């Protein structure tokens, strides 16, 4: 049987969503997961503000107590067996995706620092040579002011590209736009 090749010409996509489905998709939290339930409505745009309809987005985060579900995370705080802290979604025809999770707790940083609640985000898309890594922070979170990673972004107006905005009509719903180019390009980090 001959299998169709979706993108032999592409650099890192759109083949990912065809061969790497994640069984839970954007359902990162279960009803019994501890913490504040949130929904993230995301969109991914190119430099011309056009939707990217075949990107793969991975998200990784701590639980409500600030613990990652990872054997090397030895921070104090309770692990939640109902929360794995990982999700993988693909963008739809409008470049949008939805993730149902919980708001993460603050995480210890280097030394005595604390990182504000955030979600690690990796983007894989057509025309991108390697994954793009960024973070989603929550607009209005008091801990953002002292977050050591957010402070690395020297131009304060560029920090806005990392902020999810609360939905004015629905509590617990956040909007986050990833821009892969243009004047409002999302800040991406070298890791």
C-alpha positions as CSV (number, residue, x, y, z in Angstrom):
1,X,0.0,0.0,0.0
2,X,1.3,3.4,-0.9
3,X,1.0,6.0,1.8
4,X,0.6,9.7,0.9
5,X,3.5,11.9,1.7
6,X,2.1,15.1,3.2
7,X,5.2,17.3,2.9
8,X,8.5,15.9,1.7
9,X,9.4,19.5,0.9
10,X,8.6,21.0,4.2
11,X,11.2,21.8,6.9
12,X,9.3,20.8,10.1
13,X,5.7,20.4,9.0
14,X,2.9,20.1,8.3
15,X,3.5,16.3,8.7
16,X,3.6,16.4,12.5
17,X,-0.1,16.5,13.0
18,X,-0.5,13.5,10.6
19,X,2.0,11.2,12.3
20,X,2.3,12.5,15.9
21,X,-1.2,12.7,17.3
22,X,-1.3,13.1,21.1
23,X,-4.2,11.0,22.6
24,X,-5.3,13.8,25.0
25,X,-4.7,16.7,22.5
26,X,-5.4,19.9,24.3
27,X,-7.2,18.2,27.3
28,X,-4.4,18.7,29.8
29,X,-6.6,18.7,32.9
30,X,-9.3,16.3,34.1
31,X,-12.3,17.2,36.2
32,X,-10.5,16.0,39.4
33,X,-7.3,18.0,38.7
34,X,-6.5,20.4,41.5
35,X,-6.4,24.0,40.7
36,X,-8.2,26.7,38.8
37,X,-9.6,25.4,35.5
38,X,-8.7,27.5,32.5
39,X,-9.3,27.4,28.7
40,X,-6.7,28.9,26.4
41,X,-7.9,30.0,23.0
42,X,-4.8,30.4,20.8
43,X,-4.1,31.6,17.3
44,X,-1.0,31.3,15.3
45,X,-0.2,33.9,12.6
46,X,2.5,34.5,10.0
47,X,4.4,37.7,9.4
48,X,1.5,39.0,7.3
49,X,-1.1,38.3,10.1
50,X,-2.4,35.3,8.0
51,X,-3.4,32.2,9.9
52,X,-1.1,29.2,9.9
53,X,-3.4,26.2,9.5
54,X,-1.0,23.3,10.0
55,X,1.2,24.1,12.9
56,X,1.8,21.8,15.9
57,X,1.9,23.4,19.3
58,X,3.2,21.6,22.4
59,X,2.5,22.9,25.9
60,X,4.2,21.9,29.2
61,X,3.5,23.3,32.6
62,X,3.6,22.9,36.3
63,X,0.6,21.9,38.3
64,X,-1.2,24.3,40.7
65,X,1.4,23.6,43.4
66,X,4.2,24.6,41.1
67,X,5.5,21.0,40.5
68,X,6.2,19.5,37.1
69,X,5.3,15.9,36.5
70,X,8.9,14.9,35.9
71,X,11.3,12.7,37.9
72,X,13.9,15.4,38.0
73,X,11.6,18.0,39.6
74,X,12.4,17.7,43.3
75,X,10.8,21.0,44.4
76,X,8.5,21.0,47.4
77,X,4.9,20.9,46.5
78,X,2.4,18.1,46.0
79,X,2.3,16.1,42.7
80,X,-1.2,15.7,41.3
81,X,-1.7,12.2,39.8
82,X,-4.6,13.5,37.6
83,X,-2.4,16.1,35.9
84,X,0.4,15.2,33.5
85,X,1.2,18.8,32.5
86,X,1.6,18.2,28.7
87,X,-0.5,18.8,25.7
88,X,-0.1,18.7,21.9
89,X,-2.5,20.4,19.6
90,X,-2.6,21.4,15.9
91,X,-4.0,24.6,14.5
92,X,-7.2,24.5,12.5
93,X,-8.1,26.2,9.2
94,X,-8.3,29.6,11.0
95,X,-4.9,29.1,12.7
96,X,-6.6,28.5,16.1
97,X,-6.3,25.9,18.8
98,X,-7.9,25.2,22.2
99,X,-6.3,23.9,25.4
100,X,-8.2,23.0,28.6
101,X,-5.9,23.0,31.6
102,X,-5.4,24.6,35.0
103,X,-3.6,27.8,35.9
104,X,-0.1,26.7,36.9
105,X,1.4,27.7,40.3
106,X,4.6,29.7,40.6
107,X,7.8,27.7,40.0
108,X,11.2,28.1,41.7
109,X,13.9,29.6,39.6
110,X,17.7,29.9,40.0
111,X,18.9,30.9,43.5
112,X,16.0,32.2,45.6
113,X,14.0,33.5,42.6
114,X,10.4,32.5,41.7
115,X,9.0,32.3,38.2
116,X,5.5,33.6,37.6
117,X,2.8,31.1,36.6
118,X,3.5,30.3,33.0
119,X,3.2,27.6,30.3
120,X,6.1,26.5,28.1
121,X,5.1,26.6,24.5
122,X,6.9,25.0,21.5
123,X,5.8,25.7,17.9
124,X,6.6,23.5,14.9
125,X,5.5,24.9,11.6
126,X,6.1,24.8,7.9
127,X,9.1,26.9,6.9
128,X,10.6,26.8,10.4
129,X,14.0,25.0,10.6
130,X,13.7,24.1,14.3
131,X,11.1,24.4,17.0
132,X,10.3,27.8,18.3
133,X,10.2,28.0,22.1
134,X,8.3,30.7,24.0
135,X,6.2,31.1,27.2
136,X,2.7,32.0,27.9
137,X,2.2,34.3,30.9
138,X,-1.0,35.6,32.3
139,X,-1.7,39.3,31.9
140,X,-2.3,41.0,35.3
141,X,-0.4,38.4,37.3
142,X,1.4,40.3,40.1
143,X,4.4,37.8,40.0
144,X,5.1,38.8,36.4
145,X,6.9,41.9,37.6
146,X,9.7,39.8,39.3
147,X,9.9,36.8,36.9
148,X,13.6,36.3,36.0
149,X,12.9,34.9,32.5
150,X,10.4,37.7,31.6
151,X,12.9,40.2,32.9
152,X,15.3,39.0,30.2
153,X,13.1,40.7,27.6
154,X,14.6,44.1,27.8
155,X,12.1,46.0,25.7
156,X,9.1,46.0,28.0
157,X,6.6,46.4,25.2
158,X,7.9,43.1,23.7
159,X,6.9,41.4,26.9
160,X,3.3,41.9,25.8
161,X,3.8,39.3,23.1
162,X,4.1,36.7,25.9
163,X,0.9,37.6,27.7
164,X,-2.4,35.7,27.4
165,X,-5.3,38.1,27.8
166,X,-8.3,37.3,30.0
167,X,-11.6,37.1,28.2
168,X,-13.7,40.0,29.4
169,X,-16.9,38.0,29.2
170,X,-15.9,34.5,30.5
171,X,-13.9,33.9,33.6
172,X,-11.2,31.3,33.2
173,X,-10.9,31.8,29.4
174,X,-7.6,33.3,28.1
175,X,-6.7,34.4,24.6
176,X,-3.1,34.0,23.3
177,X,-1.7,34.9,19.9
178,X,1.5,33.5,18.5
179,X,3.0,35.6,15.7
180,X,5.9,34.1,13.8
181,X,7.0,37.4,12.2
182,X,6.1,41.0,11.7
183,X,6.3,44.0,14.0
184,X,4.5,42.2,16.9
185,X,6.4,39.0,16.5
186,X,6.2,36.8,19.6
187,X,9.4,36.7,21.7
188,X,11.1,33.3,21.2
189,X,13.9,31.9,23.4
190,X,17.1,30.1,22.5
191,X,17.2,26.8,24.5
